[in-house]
Amino acid sequence: MIGAAVTALLCVGGLASPVAADVGDSSPTPQLGNGLALTPPMGFNNWNSTGCSSDFNETMVEGIADLFVDKGLKAAGYQYVNLDDCWALSQRDANGKLVPDPARFPHGIKAVADYVHAKGLKLGIYTSAGTKTCNSKGFPGALGHEYSDAQQFADWGVDYLKYDNCNNQGVDAKQRYRTMRDALKATGRPIVYSICEWGSNKPWEWAGDVGNLWRTTGDISDNWSSMLSILKQNLPLAAAAGPGHWNDPDMLEVGNGGMTDTEYRTHFSMWSIMASPLLIGSDLRKASAATYDIVTNDEVIAVDQDPLGKQGTVLSSDGGRWVVVKEMADGSRAVALFNETDSPQHISTTASAVGLPEAPAYSERDLWQHRTYNTAGALSATVPAHGTVLLRASADQKWASHPSAVDVGVDGSLLVEAGKAAPLTTTVTDLGRTPALRVGTALTGPAGWQLKAVSGTSASAVPTGESLRTSWQVTPPAGGAATGAYNLTLTATYRSSTGERLRTVLPLTAHVVVAPPAGQSSLSDLPMLSSSNGWGPVEKDTSNGEAQAGDGHPLTIGGTAYAKGLGVHASSAVEYYTGGACSAVTAQVGVDDEKGANGTVTFEIWADGKKAASTGVLTNAMPAQPLKADVSGAQTVRLVVTDGGDGVDSDHADWADATLGC
């Protein structure tokens, strides 16, 4: 037999009813001990880009294998080309065997496996631990057919099995997944086995001797809110992960178009520091150069694939400013400075805090800049909104051969009204053991904007721990800047003590805003400063439809319909500019009736980053609840909906009759 591994894939998007992961203590689990998946599997899964469309066929699959070779993915470590649901006919043959769909795979699965193997790659396949798979067309699942199906997969030369959880008939999860484990072992073929039961039964507590990796969450979707929610569920489970037994927070959405490149770099960085499987979910035939740059960053991949096999742990997360640390086999530390918030944040830790030994100075490698610096011990950066700075720090005796690390930051609001000057202070801080020399700073923006320095923009030297501070006046053109986001760029230049010229850039987003009108206004009639939503866009005056704008229904809570308000899906956040001129936000809140008995959420109102009011957990069985918050003096207010702590399950939430009083 071909000595290739079989790995179970990820769950089908949007079809599961996930249950939240328990974020309590996680004890190390026993290992399956098959010697496989000693680093997290890397590959591709077609579901997020093709689903069950006719585009999913053997030509596409073989083309992906070609791209693995041609685009450098194979060289970067990606191995698995994985089929998801819809590869089979809906009925087994007379002998109870699975039958590949002859329209999609006219030459059969073995021929595709042979093609993939000839490229030096591996093939994955999908089924469910139930009577049918998750697709509504009802393709056959493996429940009751485990040994026969496993043998077919082995005979075809399959190298990766995705074992889902739909239509499980209420059979105990541990029993179902152990049976397939034993069936795969009985084939005599080396098998990496991934359990995909959405974290419903806390597999991190019992699956270490059952599978090599297990889903810890429900399905990911291609938006910031979904990615962030899944990240937060998976982070606390680090104790369960290690070589041959990995936590799996679902596949990568990088390149699918629902997030910015900054957010996709965060996605890839955080999945890597969590030692997660790296399964590309975008259509590689259409992927941009930026997408390939992200998923082939070999320095970030090395964090994910480190042989020590530690999952990163949270050192701090105050105010959405996260520090996550991963111990590496060579004694260094990978450090993610992750900014959850919508504005640049200074995020800082120290070499001592991340576990490095005492030393005169340290080397830090920026894994996205691909530059190495020296630091006196501070591991710090001003991180753009939704961004991540990923460092690899070590007590390196050669630290003096590297230039000083500097932190380029800002103080002040980037919310500005057209034609009005707003103050902004920028800083260039030397973090290194050596001084930064001939330091200069510049602020640039769109045509017509006035960006005027009102203090010095240069310094001959900035010693360790000190800063060049520059005051600016930022003025959008009067009448020429519509409300919305505008890109500014803060650039610092300096020389090292050896004469090397360096340049550090911090992208900024300024928002041109309009002061809210006096009196009572419906929030659905006011411009949003920002919004994120679990599924689909935030809807104005209708419920959330989960897909395109305008696909919702009348807002209805407890049988009462509302003409005005916002329809969202947990996890969700909607922010408004209030300019210090408003006093209160009021709403009738609850779970929309359209999802029957489903839906468990909490509603929160935040003012300038501080929680001003909340409801506690609400369910579909409850009538609308009044919610009011005092927001006096706040520059911004944010309406937040969380999943209530039990995972996202059709959490359609309505801010009915939501008003702002100014």
C-alpha positions as CSV (number, residue, x, y, z in Angstrom):
1,M,0.0,0.0,0.0
2,I,1.0,3.6,-0.5
3,G,2.5,4.9,2.7
4,A,0.5,8.1,2.7
5,A,-1.6,9.5,5.6
6,V,-5.3,9.9,5.6
7,T,-6.5,13.0,7.5
8,A,-10.2,13.9,8.4
9,L,-11.3,17.2,7.0
10,L,-13.2,20.2,8.2
11,C,-16.9,20.6,8.7
12,V,-19.2,21.8,5.9
13,G,-19.8,25.6,6.2
14,G,-23.1,26.9,7.5
15,L,-24.9,23.6,7.9
16,A,-24.1,22.6,11.5
17,S,-25.7,23.7,14.7
18,P,-22.6,24.3,16.7
19,V,-22.3,24.4,20.4
20,A,-19.8,26.7,22.1
21,A,-16.5,25.4,23.3
22,D,-16.1,25.3,27.1
23,V,-13.3,27.7,27.9
24,G,-12.4,26.2,31.2
25,D,-9.2,24.3,32.1
26,S,-8.1,21.8,29.5
27,S,-6.1,18.9,30.6
28,P,-3.6,17.2,28.3
29,T,-5.3,14.2,26.5
30,P,-3.7,10.9,25.8
31,Q,-2.3,10.5,22.3
32,L,-3.5,8.2,19.5
33,G,0.1,7.1,19.1
34,N,0.1,6.4,15.4
35,G,3.1,8.6,14.7
36,L,1.2,10.8,12.3
37,A,0.3,14.5,12.1
38,L,3.3,15.4,14.2
39,T,2.8,19.0,12.9
40,P,-0.6,20.4,12.0
41,P,-1.8,19.3,8.6
42,M,-1.5,21.8,5.7
43,G,-3.6,21.7,2.5
44,F,-6.7,22.9,0.7
45,N,-10.4,22.3,1.0
46,N,-12.9,23.2,-1.7
47,W,-16.0,23.8,0.3
48,N,-15.8,27.5,1.0
49,S,-15.1,28.4,-2.6
50,T,-17.2,25.9,-4.6
51,G,-19.6,24.1,-2.2
52,C,-21.7,21.6,-4.2
53,S,-21.6,23.6,-7.4
54,S,-20.9,21.9,-10.7
55,D,-17.5,23.6,-10.6
56,F,-16.5,21.0,-8.1
57,N,-15.1,18.1,-10.2
58,E,-12.0,16.1,-11.0
59,T,-10.7,18.8,-13.4
60,M,-10.8,21.4,-10.6
61,V,-9.2,19.1,-8.1
62,E,-6.4,18.1,-10.4
63,G,-5.9,21.8,-11.3
64,I,-5.5,22.6,-7.6
65,A,-2.8,20.0,-7.4
66,D,-1.0,21.7,-10.3
67,L,-1.3,25.0,-8.6
68,F,0.3,23.6,-5.4
69,V,3.4,22.9,-7.4
70,D,3.3,25.9,-9.7
71,K,2.6,28.5,-7.1
72,G,5.0,27.3,-4.4
73,L,2.4,25.9,-2.0
74,K,4.0,22.4,-2.0
75,A,7.4,24.0,-1.4
76,A,5.8,25.9,1.5
77,G,4.6,22.7,3.1
78,Y,1.0,22.3,1.9
79,Q,0.3,18.6,1.1
80,Y,-3.4,17.8,1.1
81,V,-5.8,18.5,-1.7
82,N,-9.1,17.7,-0.1
83,L,-12.6,16.9,-1.5
84,D,-15.6,18.0,0.6
85,D,-19.2,16.9,0.4
86,C,-21.1,16.1,-2.9
87,W,-18.4,13.8,-4.4
88,A,-20.7,10.7,-4.2
89,L,-24.0,9.6,-5.7
90,S,-26.9,9.8,-3.2
91,Q,-27.4,6.0,-3.2
92,R,-24.9,3.2,-2.5
93,D,-24.6,0.4,-5.0
94,A,-26.2,-3.1,-4.6
95,N,-23.3,-4.2,-2.4
96,G,-23.6,-1.2,-0.1
97,K,-20.5,0.5,-1.6
98,L,-20.1,4.3,-2.1
99,V,-20.3,5.4,-5.7
100,P,-18.4,8.5,-6.9
101,D,-20.6,10.8,-9.0
102,P,-19.7,9.9,-12.6
103,A,-20.5,13.4,-13.8
104,R,-18.0,15.0,-11.4
105,F,-15.5,12.3,-11.3
106,P,-15.8,10.3,-14.5
107,H,-12.5,8.5,-13.9
108,G,-13.2,7.7,-10.2
109,I,-11.5,8.8,-7.0
110,K,-8.6,6.5,-7.4
111,A,-7.6,8.1,-10.7
112,V,-7.7,11.5,-9.0
113,A,-5.7,10.2,-6.1
114,D,-3.1,8.8,-8.5
115,Y,-2.8,12.2,-10.2
116,V,-2.4,14.0,-6.9
117,H,0.2,11.4,-5.7
118,A,2.2,11.8,-8.9
119,K,2.7,15.5,-7.9
120,G,4.1,14.4,-4.5
121,L,0.9,15.5,-2.8
122,K,-2.0,13.7,-0.9
123,L,-5.7,13.5,-1.4
124,G,-8.5,14.0,1.1
125,I,-12.1,13.0,1.1
126,Y,-15.2,13.6,3.2
127,T,-18.1,11.7,4.9
128,S,-20.2,12.1,8.0
129,A,-20.6,10.1,11.2
130,G,-24.3,9.8,10.4
131,T,-26.7,8.2,8.0
132,K,-26.3,11.1,5.6
133,T,-23.8,13.9,5.1
134,C,-24.6,17.5,5.9
135,N,-25.7,18.5,2.4
136,S,-29.5,18.8,1.9
137,K,-29.4,16.4,-1.1
138,G,-28.7,13.6,1.3
139,F,-25.5,11.9,0.3
140,P,-24.7,8.7,2.2
141,G,-22.9,8.9,5.6
142,A,-20.7,6.3,7.2
143,L,-22.8,5.4,10.3
144,G,-23.2,1.6,10.1
145,H,-20.8,1.4,7.2
146,E,-17.6,2.4,8.8
147,Y,-15.4,-0.6,8.0
148,S,-16.6,-0.9,4.4
149,D,-16.2,2.9,3.7
150,A,-12.8,3.0,5.4
151,Q,-11.6,0.1,3.2
152,Q,-12.9,1.9,0.1
153,F,-11.0,5.0,1.0
154,A,-7.8,3.0,1.6
155,D,-8.2,1.1,-1.7
156,W,-8.6,4.4,-3.6
157,G,-5.4,5.8,-2.0
158,V,-7.2,8.5,-0.1
159,D,-4.9,10.4,2.3
160,Y,-7.3,12.7,4.3
161,L,-10.7,12.0,5.6
162,K,-13.1,14.7,6.9
163,Y,-15.5,13.0,9.3
164,D,-18.5,15.3,9.9
165,N,-21.3,15.1,12.5
166,C,-24.7,15.5,10.6
167,N,-27.6,13.1,10.8
168,N,-26.0,11.2,13.6
169,Q,-29.3,9.7,14.9
170,G,-28.5,10.6,18.5
171,V,-25.8,8.0,18.7
172,D,-23.1,8.8,21.3
173,A,-20.4,10.9,19.7
174,K,-17.5,9.0,21.4
175,Q,-18.9,5.7,20.1
176,R,-19.3,7.0,16.5
177,Y,-15.9,8.5,16.3
178,R,-14.1,5.6,17.9
179,T,-15.7,3.1,15.5
180,M,-14.3,5.0,12.5
181,R,-10.9,5.2,14.3
182,D,-10.9,1.4,14.5
183,A,-12.2,1.0,11.0
184,L,-9.4,3.1,9.6
185,K,-6.8,1.3,11.6
186,A,-8.2,-2.0,10.3
187,T,-7.4,-1.1,6.7
188,G,-3.7,-1.3,7.5
189,R,-3.1,2.0,6.0
190,P,-1.5,4.9,8.0
191,I,-4.3,7.3,8.8
192,V,-4.4,10.7,10.3
193,Y,-7.9,11.0,11.7
194,S,-9.6,14.4,12.4
195,I,-12.8,14.5,14.3
196,C,-15.3,17.1,13.1
197,E,-18.1,17.2,15.6
198,W,-18.0,21.0,16.0
199,G,-16.8,20.9,19.6
200,S,-20.3,19.9,20.7
201,N,-19.0,17.1,23.1
202,K,-15.7,18.8,24.1
203,P,-13.4,16.5,22.1
204,W,-10.3,18.2,23.5
205,E,-11.2,16.3,26.7
206,W,-11.5,12.8,25.2
207,A,-10.3,12.6,21.6
208,G,-6.5,12.4,22.1
209,D,-6.5,8.6,21.7
210,V,-9.3,8.7,19.1
211,G,-8.1,11.2,16.5
212,N,-5.2,13.3,15.6
213,L,-7.1,16.6,15.4
214,W,-10.6,17.7,16.3
215,R,-12.8,20.7,15.6
216,T,-13.2,22.9,18.6
217,T,-15.9,25.2,17.2
218,G,-18.8,25.6,14.7
219,D,-18.1,26.4,11.1
220,I,-16.2,29.5,10.2
221,S,-17.6,32.1,7.7
222,D,-15.7,34.7,5.7
223,N,-16.1,37.8,8.0
224,W,-14.2,39.4,10.9
225,S,-16.9,38.6,13.5
226,S,-16.9,34.9,12.7
227,M,-13.2,34.6,12.6
228,L,-12.8,36.5,15.9
229,S,-15.5,34.4,17.7
230,I,-13.8,31.2,16.7
231,L,-10.4,32.5,17.6
232,K,-11.6,33.3,21.1
233,Q,-13.2,29.8,21.5
234,N,-10.0,28.0,20.5
235,L,-7.4,30.1,22.4
236,P,-8.1,28.7,25.9
237,L,-7.7,25.1,24.8
238,A,-3.9,25.1,24.4
239,A,-3.3,22.4,27.0
240,A,-5.0,19.8,24.8
241,A,-2.7,20.3,21.7
242,G,0.6,18.8,20.8
243,P,2.3,16.6,18.2
244,G,-0.2,14.2,16.8
245,H,-3.2,15.8,18.6
246,W,-4.3,19.2,17.5
247,N,-7.1,21.7,18.2
248,D,-8.8,22.6,14.9
249,P,-10.7,25.9,14.7
250,D,-11.7,25.3,11.0
251,M,-10.3,26.1,7.7
252,L,-8.7,29.3,6.4
253,E,-10.9,32.0,4.8
254,V,-7.8,33.9,3.5
255,G,-8.6,35.3,0.0
256,N,-12.4,34.7,-0.1
257,G,-13.1,38.4,-0.1
258,G,-15.0,39.0,3.1
259,M,-12.1,40.5,5.0
260,T,-9.3,42.9,4.3
261,D,-5.8,41.8,3.7
262,T,-4.9,43.1,7.2
263,E,-7.6,40.9,8.7
264,Y,-6.5,38.0,6.6
265,R,-2.9,38.4,7.9
266,T,-4.3,38.4,11.4
267,H,-6.3,35.2,10.5
268,F,-3.2,33.5,9.2
269,S,-1.0,34.7,12.1
270,M,-3.4,33.6,14.8
271,W,-4.1,30.2,13.3
272,S,-0.3,29.7,13.1
273,I,0.4,30.7,16.6
274,M,-2.4,28.4,17.8
275,A,-0.7,25.5,15.9
276,S,-3.9,25.0,13.9
277,P,-4.3,23.0,10.7
278,L,-3.7,25.3,7.7
279,L,-6.3,24.3,5.2
280,I,-6.8,27.0,2.5
281,G,-10.5,27.6,1.8
282,S,-10.2,30.0,-1.1
283,D,-10.4,29.3,-4.9
284,L,-6.7,29.1,-5.7
285,R,-7.5,29.4,-9.4
286,K,-8.6,32.9,-8.8
287,A,-6.5,33.9,-5.8
288,S,-4.7,37.2,-5.8
289,A,-1.0,37.8,-5.4
290,A,-1.7,39.1,-2.0
291,T,-3.5,35.9,-1.0
292,Y,-0.6,33.8,-2.2
293,D,1.8,36.1,-0.3
294,I,-0.1,35.5,2.9
295,V,-0.5,31.7,2.7
296,T,3.1,31.1,1.6
297,N,4.8,33.2,4.2
298,D,7.4,30.6,5.2
299,E,8.3,32.4,8.5
300,V,4.7,32.4,9.7
301,I,4.3,28.8,8.5
302,A,7.4,27.9,10.6
303,V,5.5,29.1,13.7
304,D,2.6,26.8,12.9
305,Q,4.9,23.8,12.0
306,D,7.3,24.1,14.9
307,P,8.2,20.6,15.9
308,L,7.8,21.3,19.7
309,G,4.1,21.4,18.9
310,K,3.0,24.0,21.5
311,Q,-0.2,25.9,21.0
312,G,0.2,29.6,21.8
313,T,-1.2,30.8,25.1
314,V,-2.8,34.1,26.1
315,L,-0.5,36.4,28.2
316,S,-2.9,39.3,28.2
317,S,-6.0,40.6,26.4
318,D,-7.0,43.9,28.1
319,G,-9.2,46.2,26.0
320,G,-8.9,44.0,22.9
321,R,-5.1,44.3,23.0
322,W,-4.0,40.7,22.9
323,V,-0.5,39.2,23.6
324,V,-0.3,35.5,22.6
325,V,3.0,33.6,23.2
326,K,4.2,30.3,21.7
327,E,7.3,28.5,22.9
328,M,9.4,27.3,20.0
329,A,11.7,24.3,19.8
330,D,14.9,26.4,19.5
331,G,14.1,28.3,22.7
332,S,12.8,31.4,21.0
333,R,9.3,32.7,21.5
334,A,6.7,33.6,18.8
335,V,4.7,36.6,20.0
336,A,1.5,37.8,18.5
337,L,0.5,41.4,19.2
338,F,-3.1,41.3,18.1
339,N,-5.4,44.3,17.9
340,E,-9.1,43.3,18.1
341,T,-10.3,46.9,18.1
342,D,-11.2,49.3,15.3
343,S,-8.4,51.8,15.9
344,P,-4.6,51.6,16.2
345,Q,-3.5,50.3,19.6
346,H,-0.1,50.2,21.4
347,I,0.4,46.6,22.5
348,S,3.4,45.7,24.6
349,T,5.0,42.9,26.6
350,T,8.6,42.1,27.6
351,A,11.2,39.4,26.9
352,S,11.0,38.3,30.5
353,A,7.2,38.1,30.4
354,V,7.2,35.8,27.4
355,G,9.7,33.4,29.1
356,L,13.0,34.4,27.7
357,P,16.1,34.4,29.9
358,E,17.7,37.5,31.2
359,A,20.1,39.1,28.7
360,P,21.7,42.4,27.9
361,A,19.5,42.7,24.8
362,Y,17.5,40.5,22.4
363,S,16.8,39.9,18.8
364,E,13.3,40.2,17.4
365,R,12.3,39.1,14.0
366,D,9.2,40.7,12.4
367,L,7.7,37.8,10.5
368,W,5.6,40.0,8.1
369,Q,8.3,42.6,7.5
370,H,11.0,39.9,7.3
371,R,13.4,42.1,9.2
372,T,15.4,41.5,12.4
373,Y,16.0,44.2,15.1
374,N,17.5,44.5,18.5
375,T,15.5,45.3,21.6
376,A,16.4,46.2,25.1
377,G,13.6,43.9,26.3
378,A,10.4,45.6,25.2
379,L,8.3,43.6,22.6
380,S,6.0,46.4,21.5
381,A,4.2,47.8,18.5
382,T,1.4,50.2,17.6
383,V,-0.8,47.7,15.7
384,P,-3.3,48.8,13.1
385,A,-7.0,48.2,13.6
386,H,-7.8,44.4,13.3
387,G,-4.0,43.8,12.7
388,T,-1.4,41.6,14.1
389,V,2.3,42.1,14.5
390,L,4.0,38.6,14.7
391,L,7.4,38.6,16.2
392,R,10.0,35.8,17.0
393,A,12.2,36.9,19.9
394,S,15.3,35.3,21.3
395,A,18.2,35.9,23.6
396,D,20.6,36.2,20.7
397,Q,24.2,37.1,21.5
398,K,24.4,38.7,18.0
399,W,21.8,41.3,18.8
400,A,24.2,44.2,18.2
401,S,24.5,43.3,14.5
402,H,20.8,44.3,14.1
403,P,19.3,47.8,14.0
404,S,17.2,49.1,16.8
405,A,13.5,48.3,16.9
406,V,11.2,51.3,16.9
407,D,7.6,51.7,17.6
408,V,5.7,54.2,15.4
409,G,2.5,55.3,17.2
410,V,-0.3,57.8,17.4
411,D,-2.2,59.6,20.2
412,G,-5.5,61.3,19.4
413,S,-8.8,60.6,17.6
414,L,-9.0,59.8,13.9
415,L,-12.6,60.9,13.8
416,V,-12.8,64.2,12.0
417,E,-15.5,66.5,10.6
418,A,-15.1,68.0,7.1
419,G,-13.4,71.3,7.2
420,K,-12.5,71.1,10.9
421,A,-9.0,70.6,12.2
422,A,-8.4,67.8,14.6
423,P,-5.2,67.4,16.7
424,L,-3.1,64.3,16.3
425,T,0.2,63.4,18.0
426,T,2.6,60.9,16.5
427,T,5.5,59.2,18.2
428,V,8.7,57.3,17.1
429,T,10.0,55.4,20.1
430,D,13.4,53.6,20.2
431,L,12.9,50.1,21.8
432,G,16.5,49.0,21.0
433,R,19.6,48.8,23.1
434,T,21.3,51.1,20.5
435,P,20.1,54.6,19.6
436,A,18.0,55.4,16.5
437,L,19.8,58.1,14.5
438,R,18.7,60.8,12.1
439,V,15.0,60.1,12.9
440,G,12.3,61.7,10.7
441,T,8.6,61.3,10.5
442,A,6.0,62.2,7.8
443,L,2.2,62.0,7.6
444,T,0.5,61.7,4.3
445,G,-3.1,61.3,3.1
446,P,-5.6,61.9,0.3
447,A,-5.5,64.8,-2.0
448,G,-7.1,67.9,-0.6
449,W,-6.4,67.0,3.1
450,Q,-4.3,69.4,5.1
451,L,-1.8,67.5,7.3
452,K,0.2,70.2,9.0
453,A,3.0,69.5,11.5
454,V,2.9,72.1,14.4
455,S,6.1,70.7,16.1
456,G,9.4,69.2,15.0
457,T,9.4,66.2,12.6
458,S,13.0,65.1,13.1
459,A,15.7,64.4,15.7
460,S,19.4,63.7,15.3
461,A,19.2,60.8,17.8
462,V,16.5,59.0,19.9
463,P,18.0,57.0,22.8
464,T,16.7,53.8,24.2
465,G,13.2,54.2,25.6
466,E,12.8,57.8,24.4
467,S,10.5,59.2,21.6
468,L,10.3,61.8,18.9
469,R,6.9,63.4,19.4
470,T,5.3,65.4,16.7
471,S,2.0,67.4,16.9
472,W,-0.2,67.6,13.8
473,Q,-3.4,69.3,12.6
474,V,-5.5,67.0,10.4
475,T,-8.2,68.8,8.3
476,P,-10.4,67.1,5.6
477,P,-11.5,69.5,2.9
478,A,-14.6,71.4,3.6
479,G,-17.4,70.2,1.4
480,G,-15.1,67.8,-0.4
481,A,-14.8,64.9,1.9
482,A,-17.9,62.7,2.1
483,T,-18.5,60.6,5.3
484,G,-16.5,57.4,5.3
485,A,-13.0,56.0,5.8
486,Y,-9.9,57.5,4.4
487,N,-6.4,56.1,4.4
488,L,-3.5,58.0,6.0
489,T,0.1,56.8,6.3
490,L,2.5,57.6,9.1
491,T,6.1,56.9,8.0
492,A,9.3,57.0,10.2
493,T,12.8,56.9,8.8
494,Y,16.0,56.4,10.8
495,R,19.5,55.1,10.6
496,S,21.1,52.4,12.8
497,S,24.4,52.8,14.6
498,T,26.1,51.0,11.6
499,G,24.6,53.4,9.1
500,E,21.8,51.2,7.8
501,R,18.8,53.2,6.6
502,L,15.4,51.9,7.8
503,R,11.8,52.8,7.2
504,T,8.7,51.9,9.3
505,V,5.2,52.5,8.1
506,L,2.0,52.6,10.1
507,P,-1.3,52.6,8.0
508,L,-4.0,54.7,9.6
509,T,-7.7,55.1,8.9
510,A,-9.3,58.4,9.4
511,H,-13.1,58.6,9.5
512,V,-14.9,61.7,8.2
513,V,-18.0,62.0,10.3
514,V,-21.1,64.1,10.6
515,A,-22.3,65.4,14.0
516,P,-25.6,63.7,14.9
517,P,-28.7,65.8,14.6
518,A,-30.3,67.3,17.7
519,G,-33.3,65.5,19.2
520,Q,-34.3,61.8,18.8
521,S,-33.1,59.9,15.7
522,S,-33.6,56.3,14.7
523,L,-30.2,54.6,14.5
524,S,-31.2,52.9,11.3
525,D,-31.4,56.4,9.7
526,L,-27.9,57.4,10.8
527,P,-24.6,56.5,9.1
528,M,-22.7,53.7,10.7
529,L,-19.1,54.4,11.6
530,S,-18.3,50.7,11.4
531,S,-20.1,47.3,11.5
532,S,-19.3,43.6,11.7
533,N,-21.8,40.8,11.7
534,G,-21.8,37.0,12.1
535,W,-23.7,36.3,8.8
536,G,-24.4,38.7,6.1
537,P,-24.5,42.5,6.6
538,V,-26.2,44.4,9.3
539,E,-29.8,45.2,8.0
540,K,-31.7,48.5,8.5
541,D,-35.3,48.1,9.4
542,T,-35.4,44.4,8.7
543,S,-34.2,41.2,10.3
544,N,-30.8,39.6,9.3
545,G,-31.1,37.5,6.1
546,E,-27.6,36.0,6.5
547,A,-26.5,36.6,2.9
548,Q,-27.0,39.7,0.7
549,A,-28.2,43.1,1.8
550,G,-32.0,43.5,1.7
551,D,-32.8,39.8,2.2
552,G,-34.3,40.1,5.7
553,H,-37.9,40.2,6.9
554,P,-39.9,42.5,9.2
555,L,-38.4,42.9,12.6
556,T,-40.5,40.7,14.9
557,I,-39.9,39.9,18.6
558,G,-42.4,37.9,20.7
559,G,-45.1,38.3,18.0
560,T,-44.7,42.1,17.9
561,A,-43.5,43.7,14.6
562,Y,-41.4,46.8,14.5
563,A,-41.0,49.2,11.6
564,K,-37.6,50.6,12.6
565,G,-34.4,49.1,14.0
566,L,-31.4,47.0,13.1
567,G,-31.3,43.3,12.3
568,V,-28.0,41.5,13.2
569,H,-26.6,38.1,13.7
570,A,-24.2,37.3,16.6
571,S,-21.5,38.0,17.0
572,S,-22.1,41.6,15.9
573,A,-21.0,45.2,16.5
574,V,-22.3,48.4,15.1
575,E,-20.6,51.7,15.9
576,Y,-21.9,55.3,15.6
577,Y,-20.3,58.7,15.9
578,T,-21.9,60.8,18.7
579,G,-19.3,63.6,19.0
580,G,-19.9,64.1,22.7
581,A,-23.3,65.7,22.0
582,C,-25.7,62.8,22.8
583,S,-27.2,61.6,26.0
584,A,-28.9,58.2,25.6
585,V,-29.4,55.1,23.4
586,T,-32.7,53.2,23.8
587,A,-34.0,50.1,22.1
588,Q,-36.4,47.2,22.4
589,V,-34.1,44.1,22.0
590,G,-34.6,40.4,21.5
591,V,-34.2,37.3,19.3
592,D,-36.2,37.6,16.1
593,D,-39.1,35.2,15.8
594,E,-38.1,33.9,12.4
595,K,-35.7,31.3,13.8
596,G,-38.3,29.4,15.9
597,A,-36.8,28.1,19.1
598,N,-33.2,28.9,18.1
599,G,-31.2,31.9,19.3
600,T,-29.5,32.8,22.5
601,V,-27.8,36.2,22.7
602,T,-26.8,39.1,24.9
603,F,-27.1,42.8,24.0
604,E,-24.6,45.4,25.1
605,I,-24.2,49.2,24.6
606,W,-20.7,50.6,24.9
607,A,-19.7,54.3,25.1
608,D,-16.1,55.2,24.3
609,G,-14.9,51.6,24.9
610,K,-16.7,51.2,28.2
611,K,-19.8,49.0,28.7
612,A,-22.8,51.3,29.5
613,A,-25.6,48.8,29.6
614,S,-26.4,45.1,28.9
615,T,-29.3,42.7,29.1
616,G,-27.8,39.4,30.1
617,V,-28.8,36.3,28.1
618,L,-32.0,36.5,26.1
619,T,-33.7,33.6,24.2
620,N,-36.3,33.3,21.5
621,A,-38.9,32.5,24.2
622,M,-38.6,35.9,25.7
623,P,-40.5,39.1,24.7
624,A,-38.6,42.2,23.7
625,Q,-36.7,43.8,26.6
626,P,-36.1,47.5,27.0
627,L,-32.5,48.6,27.0
628,K,-31.2,52.1,27.7
629,A,-27.7,53.5,28.2
630,D,-26.4,56.9,29.3
631,V,-23.8,57.9,26.7
632,S,-23.3,61.5,27.8
633,G,-20.1,62.9,26.5
634,A,-19.1,59.9,24.5
635,Q,-17.5,60.4,21.1
636,T,-18.7,57.0,19.9
637,V,-21.3,54.4,20.9
638,R,-21.2,50.7,19.9
639,L,-24.1,48.2,19.9
640,V,-22.8,44.7,20.5
641,V,-24.5,41.3,20.3
642,T,-22.7,38.2,21.6
643,D,-23.8,34.5,21.3
644,G,-24.8,34.3,24.9
645,G,-21.9,31.9,25.6
646,D,-23.4,28.8,24.0
647,G,-22.0,29.1,20.5
648,V,-23.6,30.7,17.4
649,D,-26.9,28.9,16.6
650,S,-29.2,31.0,14.4
651,D,-28.7,34.0,16.6
652,H,-30.8,36.5,14.8
653,A,-31.0,39.6,17.1
654,D,-33.0,42.7,16.7
655,W,-32.3,46.2,17.9
656,A,-36.0,47.3,17.5
657,D,-37.0,51.0,17.8
658,A,-33.3,51.8,18.4
659,T,-32.9,55.6,18.9
660,L,-30.2,58.1,19.8
661,G,-31.0,61.1,21.8
662,C,-28.8,64.2,21.3
